[in-house]
Amino acid sequence: MEFMNTEQIAGLYWFRHDLRLHDQPSLAATAEKCDTLLLVYVIDPTWFEPTPFNTKSIGKHRQQFLYETLQCLNDNLHTKGQLLHVVVGDPIKELSKLCNEHNITVLGYGDHQGYNERQQIVDIREAIPSLELVSAPNAGLFTPDSLPFLIEEMPDSFTPFRKKVEKSSYPESPVGITRALPPPPQISQTDWEGLPLHHGAHSAFIGGENAALKQLQFYLFDSELVSVYKETRNGLEGWDYSSKFSAWLANGSLSPKHIYAELKRYEREHVKNDSTYWLYFELLWREFFYWQQTKHGIKWFKQTGIKDKIPQHTHNATLVIQWQQGKTNNPYVNACMAQLNATGYMSNRGRQWVASYFVNELAQDWRYGAAYFEQQLIDYDVGANWGNWQYLAGVGSDPRGQRQFNLTKQAQMYDPQGEFLRLWGEVNVA
Ligand SMILES: Cc1cc2nc3c(=O)[nH]c(=O)nc-3n(C[C@H](O)[C@H](O)[C@H](O)COP(=O)(O)OP(=O)(O)OC[C@H]3O[C@@H](n4cnc5c(N)ncnc54)[C@H](O)[C@@H]3O)c2cc1C
């Protein structure tokens, strides 16, 4: 056990989906309370074990993105005399061990509304009841206090949610960059090469806060693409038709409050139009699902969804695999799945097509589709993914019930020249 002056307060900050130093109120609050601070990220080996849906929780695209994100955080921490200690193991056991070894009395973390993320906090509280826990909301635009309703009374469909929020709430202001941090205790450097995360391949998405802030600057101020977002957002291929913020938002290397503050600055300094509003509108969708998952708890992952409705879907492993590998009877579904498998990303339009095909044409249990997305997406987010899948399966927050896309018509509208099909139609990446 390390020698510690009894006057000294030893803290540990547990990074989860908040892998950044800008707009980090929970890290700042923890830092203020401590004389030393151990900064930890835990890789849970269960991520790599098969799920009940024959998938893994994290595939190679997001593994690489996470690896780069952690390295970037470590580099940025170095400039503040700190470092990121990455461990592999059961999070509660690993944290308990570290708390014991370093006489930790204060544990900080960012609030996250995911079901498992909330359960983790209950578990750590039970494992070490003597710990002082310090936290703050840092994943949404709003907080429970700034929303105009209690979470348990929030509307179950998007439009009333948006109208209430727009009428009486404003996103919180970001808190800026974490300037100073207490020093770490004596701790070994992370063995980066030994981490069980795939890395080293080429990707258009570069993980980490630095790349996230660069993309924000590019999409808003350098290219001004945001000023035409409403017209371009239904694109299928390319970097410019949408913001691509999702991957950084998902692991918290980009703060939604910071995006909002920069969007408002762009509107003041450049142009305010339907497109700039529409980016906020889409961030409100993210927010909607983010808070919905708290309201509905475990129903988020149940086949009957938040509506407690039994869908007319079955499970056929062969059909699921054909869909995953882009070997269905529909060329557009196949092209979208090839794009997802090769890059870890798929457009919002494509996601709606392949999900609609999965639940309507193939009549499959939507959770198999959601779990495959969880594995493959570079921007996997528990609220947005399971919320959107439920919505399309007719057991979620869509007031109209099940939605079926006519893919032939959609293709005429969104790929009139067949360019997307030519690009991805022949590609086979399972
Ligand atoms: C079946 C299905 C599964 C999805 N799974 C995910 C997921 O795991 N992670 C994820 O971030 N998004 C998910 N989405 C939502 C959406 O497709 C992506 O957020 C978007 O394509 C990401 O690209 P972008 O950042 O360029 O989006 P933009 O069009 O630039 O939108 C800006 C931001 O708004 C938010 N947003 C946009 N559309 C939605 C939406 N429908 N629901 C929630 N938030 C939205 C995202 O944070 C996005 O980054 C899913 C959609 C569907 C239909």
The ligand as a Gaussian input file, in Angstrom:
#p B3LYP/6-31G(d) Opt

LIG

0 1
 C      -31.845000       1.999000     -36.842000
 C      -31.029000       3.205000     -36.457000
 C      -29.978000       3.061000     -35.545000
 C      -29.227000       4.180000     -35.173000
 N      -28.179000       4.010000     -34.276000
 C      -27.480000       5.090000     -33.863000
 C      -26.411000       4.954000     -32.930000
 O      -26.113000       3.875000     -32.424000
 N      -25.713000       6.081000     -32.593000
 C      -26.035000       7.310000     -33.087000
 O      -25.368000       8.300000     -32.747000
 N      -27.058000       7.467000     -33.941000
 C      -27.785000       6.404000     -34.345000
 N      -28.802000       6.580000     -35.255000
 C      -29.203000       7.945000     -35.616000
 C      -28.527000       8.528000     -36.870000
 O      -28.620000       7.642000     -37.949000
 C      -27.080000       8.913000     -36.633000
 O      -26.982000       9.706000     -35.462000
 C      -26.502000       9.742000     -37.781000
 O      -26.629000       9.036000     -38.993000
 C      -25.049000      10.037000     -37.493000
 O      -24.439000      10.770000     -38.505000
 P      -24.145000      12.327000     -38.322000
 O      -23.454000      12.584000     -37.025000
 O      -23.494000      12.787000     -39.547000
 O      -25.630000      12.899000     -38.189000
 P      -26.219000      14.354000     -38.469000
 O      -27.291000      14.185000     -39.485000
 O      -25.170000      15.334000     -38.741000
 O      -26.948000      14.709000     -37.090000
 C      -26.297000      15.415000     -36.043000
 C      -26.442000      14.641000     -34.769000
 O      -27.818000      14.515000     -34.402000
 C      -28.036000      13.266000     -33.760000
 N      -29.017000      12.496000     -34.515000
 C      -29.307000      12.598000     -35.833000
 N      -30.299000      11.745000     -36.160000
 C      -30.634000      11.082000     -35.049000
 C      -31.593000      10.077000     -34.720000
 N      -32.418000       9.570000     -35.627000
 N      -31.640000       9.613000     -33.451000
 C      -30.811000      10.101000     -32.499000
 N      -29.907000      11.057000     -32.741000
 C      -29.813000      11.551000     -33.986000
 C      -26.701000      12.549000     -33.731000
 O      -26.084000      12.783000     -32.486000
 C      -25.921000      13.215000     -34.862000
 O      -24.549000      13.156000     -34.679000
 C      -29.560000       5.459000     -35.671000
 C      -30.612000       5.585000     -36.593000
 C      -31.328000       4.476000     -36.975000
 C      -32.447000       4.651000     -37.966000

